[in-house]
Amino acid sequence: MNSILKSKEHDSQIFEGVVLDGEVVDGLEFQSCMFKKCDFLDCDLGGTDFLECVFEDCNLRLSTFVGSSFKDVKFLNSKLVGIDTSPGMINVAKTNEANTGINFFIRSDFESLQKFDFIFEIGVINYADLDTEIKFGAENLKNDGYFVCTVAATSSLSNIFKRNPHEYNNFLSYGSYEKSFRKFFDIEKSFPVGLFIPFLWRMPLLAGFLQPFVEIILRPLVPNIFHEKIYILKKR
């Protein structure tokens, strides 16, 4: 077994040259760990916590971290940029993440002379202008770079039962979003998340047990009924 999988909890360990290509790993905890030249290509590290960890020369292409947390994490030999439209949020980020090496900018002030390998827009597109966000991603990515984003769509059970589309700036079908994405990107992968099950969470103990199993069963069968999809898009 790979050394990184032998235990759920890791403290102050150094992992060098670890390869987890395409593996599904859930619920690990890393504190004060160092990752050197590790290959996590297309790895699912959902629900994994990283506290005060360092990544140096690691391959995280196409990796997913749904439900994971990063606190005081550093990425060496990388440039990370955080952008928001709210000056207040940028001030909070600069204060809380002062020692991470991440540069933070207000969207209207951001100008970059270089292209990026990855751009993440999580929970953004529904509240912004769709075409503007897609164009921003395409213009600031290298060729073959990845744009990772989420969208909520009209076919979800959440919309069918709650019907509150007015909270969004744009609210379309998944097919319509994908048509817009394909203007600049190839869709490498999509992953449905956040299935709304009516009345289930009135019984929290039962819901916490049933929800994950229902999602696992329905995700490949009816992906469009989930509240959101995470898209991994590759620039042409």
ABEGO torsion letter per residue (X at the ends): XBAAAABABBBGBBBBGBBABGBBBBGBBBBGBBBBGBBABGBBABGBBBBGBBBBGBBABGBBABGBBBBGBBBBGBBBBBBBABAAAAAAAAAAAAAAGBBBBBAAABBBABBBABBBBBGAAAABBAAAAAAAAAAABBBGBBBBBBBBBAABAAAAAAGBAAABABBBBAAAAAAAAAAABBBABBBBBGBBBBGAAABAAAAAAAAAAAAAAAAAABAAABABBBBBBBBX
